[in-house]
Amino acid sequence: MIEKVFRIYTDKYAREEVYREGIKKISAPIKKLITGHDFIYYERPFIKAFKKTPIIYKQALVIPSLSVRISKLYTEGFKPYNNYNFYIDIGKVEKHDGYILFKDLFLDIIEFTDGSKIIEDKEELEEALKRGWITEDEYNHAKAICQNIWEEVKDIPVEELVKRYIDTKPKALFTPPIER
């Protein structure tokens, strides 16, 4: 079973734990954490290679009411990964005492640095349902949320979506990282 679950802790030992394939656990310290009534924002080192390009830093904003995690990923020199401006994971969010659980439901919306956008991983969503990695309710939830978010961002920058839904000054979020 492949499960993409992220547990973001908001206590004094802020960290993100990633669960994949049901049992494998990866834990990473969070360098910056901002929480509000309706969101959690965090930054952390992120060493992973996609398509042979190492991603070294991640900024992420979870908005439970929208069932999304909006991220910026950086490569060496803090350049945007793969010309992505924002990467929106469609998921399912559960708030718990001291942490938020985000289950990635495979569909993604990507905004590139030139402002263009795509919906990605429709095939992964179909495979996840077929293999039983997600339930039919989660499948339907992912499709509905993706469509709703797409309608909101297709003609505006993702940053405008962020400004509509969070209760803090937007400039405190997604600022370019400095060498750490």
C-alpha positions as MATLAB code, in Angstrom:
seq = 'MIEKVFRIYTDKYAREEVYREGIKKISAPIKKLITGHDFIYYERPFIKAFKKTPIIYKQALVIPSLSVRISKLYTEGFKPYNNYNFYIDIGKVEKHDGYILFKDLFLDIIEFTDGSKIIEDKEELEEALKRGWITEDEYNHAKAICQNIWEEVKDIPVEELVKRYIDTKPKALFTPPIER';
ca = [
       0.000    0.000    0.000;
       1.273    3.457   -0.829;
       0.113    6.140    1.535;
       1.329    9.721    1.423;
       0.608   11.153    4.856;
       2.298   14.140    6.472;
       2.002   14.918   10.167;
       2.949   18.531   10.933;
       3.603   19.077   14.629;
       2.993   22.507   16.126;
       4.496   21.967   19.569;
       7.852   23.299   20.763;
       9.589   20.526   18.784;
       8.036   21.538   15.472;
       8.665   18.863   12.870;
       7.121   17.143    9.905;
       6.854   13.392    9.756;
       6.211   11.709    6.432;
       4.655    8.276    6.168;
       4.921    6.424    2.909;
       4.006    2.853    2.059;
       2.236    2.559    5.375;
       5.322    1.934    7.565;
       8.297    3.975    6.366;
       8.710    7.150    8.419;
      10.870   10.159    7.631;
      11.093   12.998   10.137;
      12.484   16.474    9.437;
      12.842   19.497   11.719;
      10.850   22.570   10.814;
      12.921   25.762   10.642;
      10.036   28.253   10.638;
       6.473   27.745   11.801;
       3.571   30.191   11.656;
       0.107   29.109   12.718;
      -3.164   30.933   12.437;
      -6.783   30.147   13.084;
      -7.225   28.754    9.586;
      -3.758   27.705    8.395;
      -0.342   26.317    9.257;
       2.787   27.467    7.421;
       6.188   25.873    7.779;
       9.625   25.760    6.206;
      12.129   22.942    6.357;
      15.253   21.600    4.710;
      14.178   19.063    2.114;
      16.746   16.808    0.512;
      15.186   14.739   -2.225;
      15.912   14.288   -5.898;
      13.137   14.392   -8.461;
      14.201   13.785  -12.037;
      17.828   14.023  -10.839;
      17.373   17.588   -9.557;
      17.877   17.868   -5.801;
      15.283   19.843   -3.890;
      16.951   21.407   -0.888;
      14.307   23.578    0.764;
      10.535   23.558    1.071;
       7.979   26.157    2.152;
       4.455   24.847    2.706;
       1.078   26.275    3.672;
      -1.733   23.937    4.749;
      -5.230   25.412    4.542;
      -7.589   22.877    6.175;
     -10.790   24.530    4.932;
      -9.620   24.070    1.331;
      -8.053   20.603    1.809;
      -4.811   21.757    0.208;
      -1.115   22.149    0.874;
       0.506   24.911   -1.181;
       4.281   24.613   -1.518;
       7.335   26.251   -2.985;
      10.294   23.981   -3.657;
      13.846   25.215   -4.139;
      17.000   23.779   -5.677;
      20.580   24.843   -5.033;
      20.993   28.593   -4.853;
      17.306   28.729   -3.822;
      16.077   28.704   -7.403;
      12.520   27.433   -8.029;
      12.431   23.690   -8.684;
      11.540   22.841  -12.298;
      10.243   26.403  -12.891;
       7.419   25.740  -10.428;
       6.128   28.882   -8.750;
       3.582   27.088   -6.549;
       2.701   23.417   -6.172;
      -0.743   22.639   -4.765;
      -1.307   19.185   -3.305;
      -4.947   18.169   -3.092;
      -5.613   16.215    0.082;
      -7.578   15.522    3.185;
      -6.779   17.446    6.375;
      -7.458   16.440    9.969;
      -6.732   18.761   12.880;
      -5.529   17.080   16.070;
      -4.257   18.437   19.373;
      -0.643   19.454   18.652;
      -0.505   18.480   14.988;
      -2.232   18.511   11.627;
      -2.482   15.381    9.496;
      -2.421   15.912    5.736;
      -3.162   12.922    3.499;
      -2.033   13.603   -0.051;
      -4.711   12.447   -2.506;
      -2.409   12.426   -5.549;
      -3.899   15.261   -7.651;
      -1.798   18.414   -7.948;
      -2.124   21.851   -9.492;
       1.141   23.433  -10.575;
       1.684   27.110  -11.284;
       4.872   27.770  -13.256;
       7.038   30.874  -12.932;
       5.537   32.185  -16.212;
       2.029   32.063  -14.644;
       0.741   29.076  -16.622;
      -0.970   26.250  -14.692;
      -1.668   22.550  -15.120;
      -3.482   19.777  -13.255;
      -1.124   16.855  -12.753;
      -1.292   13.201  -11.717;
      -4.814   12.319  -12.824;
      -3.479    8.847  -13.719;
      -2.017    8.445  -10.217;
      -5.415    9.215   -8.706;
      -7.069    6.573  -10.891;
      -4.383    4.012   -9.998;
      -4.678    4.830   -6.277;
      -8.405    4.078   -6.387;
      -7.936    0.923   -8.452;
      -5.277   -0.428   -6.069;
      -7.229    0.485   -2.919;
      -4.715    3.092   -1.706;
      -7.599    5.546   -1.322;
     -11.306    5.046   -0.796;
     -13.992    5.992   -3.292;
     -14.989    8.851   -0.957;
     -11.382   10.127   -0.977;
     -11.284    9.775   -4.768;
     -14.467   11.840   -5.146;
     -13.212   14.355   -2.561;
      -9.931   14.808   -4.471;
     -11.693   15.370   -7.795;
     -14.172   17.859   -6.302;
     -11.506   19.819   -4.389;
      -9.225   19.923   -7.423;
     -12.038   21.266   -9.593;
     -12.963   23.903   -6.980;
      -9.355   25.068   -6.569;
      -8.802   25.047  -10.336;
     -11.834   27.309  -10.804;
     -10.396   29.711   -8.218;
      -6.837   29.858   -9.603;
      -7.125   29.282  -13.335;
      -7.233   33.043  -14.050;
      -5.373   34.461  -11.034;
      -1.969   33.881   -9.417;
      -1.951   31.270   -6.647;
      -0.674   33.991   -4.325;
      -4.091   35.702   -4.678;
      -5.783   32.499   -3.495;
      -3.517   32.508   -0.439;
      -4.447   36.120    0.359;
      -8.159   35.229    0.271;
      -7.956   32.435    2.826;
      -5.392   33.187    5.514;
      -5.539   35.396    8.582;
      -2.003   36.807    8.529;
       0.031   39.230    6.469;
       0.857   37.426    3.211;
       4.358   38.858    3.088;
       5.279   36.772    6.144;
       4.796   33.688    3.959;
       6.724   32.391    0.950;
       9.519   34.928    1.197;
      12.665   33.832   -0.624;
      14.845   31.842    1.745;
      18.322   32.968    2.607;
      21.333   30.694    2.894;
      20.826   28.546    5.985;
];
